[in-house]
Amino acid sequence: ILNNMGNVQYHLGNYDEAKDTYEQALQIKESIFGKNSMKTWGVLTNLGTVYTHMKKYDVAQKCFQRALEITLSLDASNTINDKNQFMMKKAMIHTKIGNILYMRENFDGAMEHYKSSLHLKKQAITDRLFENPSILLTVHNIGLVLCKKGHFIEAKNMLENVYESYVAISQRRDDKDNYTQEIRKILFDLSGVSLAMTNADDAKRFYQMALECFDRGGSSAEELAVRHPHFSLCKSVSKRLTDFFQS
């Protein structure tokens, strides 16, 4: 019950309350199921996620590291029934640790965890790998790390492949709106990588394509962009484009 209550508080944006609730839930889960249980793992993962949103990265990383240690312990005990589901959960923890390290500009560490996540996902997902959004998300993350490390050509090629994969699956499944947010994010990132390569034409083209994804319901792209969670990324790329052409 406490874990579910924490989930509600988290989704409402009440992070302090969610943190307190998850911590209570963690104490109870550990006392009942022990410290190496998947029940404990679930609460630790939620607690780490809320700490991440609170920008308390040290504590968040410790939560995720403990969760990863639980999966390693259970894996060694050979008591897992659904191996594929278990590998996906382990991959998720690697991704969350990678995200924290990326935000802390530890790009080598982030790359290590993203690659571990991708390796696990490829083991768990055996059919049409590059039509799977979870795989594409991790490849996208790896592309962003490559960009931060200055490997712009490799990063751009990787992001373009992810973009093309999302477009292909959205058209084939006739549910393009389900992937609009992912496609928009990739296009903004491609614009940023193109700028880093001083390719102004590609930067403008990708930026305009991203803006067009905002065009819904008769409102202007600019109006929708202001209300959208990608607005800060939109502003950042826009400023970089303006600075580039004024220099």
C-alpha positions, -999 to +999 in steps of 0.1 A: +000+000+000+028+025+009+046+018-023+014+025-043+008+056-023+043+068-031+037+062-068+006+084-067+026+112-048+054+108-073+031+112-104+015+142-088+050+158-084+050+157-046+086+143-045+093+150-008+061+132+002+069+103-022+104+100-008+092+097+028+065+072+018+090+051-002+115+051+027+088+038+050+078+011+024+115+001+021+119-005+058+088-027+058+098-046+027+133-053+041+119-064+074+095-089+058+112-101+026+149-093+034+174-070+017+179-092-014+143-096-025+127-083-057+100-067-035+128-046-019+143-040-054+111-024-066+109+001-037+146+009-041+141+016-078+112+040-070+132+057-043+161+062-066+139+076-093+123+102-070+158+112-057+168+117-093+139+141-099+150+159-067+185+162-082+200+143-053+221+123-075+245+108-049+216+092-029+198+082-061+229+064-074+233+046-041+197+033-044+202+021-079+235+005-070+218-014-042+191-025-066+217-036-091+234-056-064+201-073-056+197-084-092+233-097-093+227-117-061+195-132-073+211-140-107+239-159-089+214-178-068+198-192-100+163-188-086+148-166-114+119-180-132+114-155-160+150-148-172+140-124-200+119-102-177+146-103-151+173-092-177+150-063-187+148-051-151+185-053-147+189-034-179+166-007-166+188-002-135+219+001-157+201+028-177+191+047-146+227+047-133+239+057-168+214+086-168+228+099-135+264+096-146+255+114-178+239+143-159+271+144-137+292+145-169+308+112-162+305+101-198+328+071-196+308+057-167+275+065-185+287+047-216+296+016-196+262+013-181+243+021-213+263-006-231+255-031-203+218-022-206+219-027-244+237-060-240+210-073-216+182-060-238+196-078-268+196-110-248+160-106-236+145-093-269+152-117-297+127-105-323+131-074-345+156-057-322+156-023-339+118-021-339+118-022-301+114+012-284+134+000-254+164-009-277+161+024-296+161+044-263+194+029-252+210+034-286+198+070-285+215+074-251+247+059-265+246+083-294+243+113-270+273+101-250+293+098-282+284+134-290+296+145-256+329+127-261+334+145-294+326+115-317+302+136-338+301+115-370+295+083-352+269+100-330+251+115-359+249+082-378+236+064-348+209+090-341+199+091-377+194+053-376+173+056-345+152+083-361+146+062-392+137+032-371+111+052-351+096+066-383+095+031-399+078+014-370+053+043-365+043+042-401+040+004-401+020+003-369-002+033-379+004+048-344+028+077-353+015+099-325+028+073-300+063+080-310+061+118-318+078+127-285+107+103-292+111+115-328+110+152-318+137+146-292+160+128-317+155+156-342+165+183-317+196+161-308+204+157-345+202+195-349+226+199-320+251+173-333+250+190-368+258+223-352+288+207-334+299+196-368+293+231-382+268+217-406+243+246-406+221+233-433+214+199-415+211+217-382+183+240-396+166+211-414+164+189-383+154+218-361+125+227-384+114+190-386+113+189-348+092+221-346+068+206-371+061+178-346+046+203-323+020+213-349-012+198-334-047+210-329-044+242-349-020+259-325+012+272-338+044+252-332+059+280-311+028+281-288+029+244-283+066+243-278+063+267-248+040+243-230+060+211-239+086+194-217+110+196-247+107+234-247+140+239-229+158+217-254+140+236-282+152+270-268+188+257-264+191+245-300+174+277-312+199+299-294+228+278-307+215+282-342+211+319-338+246+323-323+260+302-351+246+323-379+255+356-361+291+346-356 
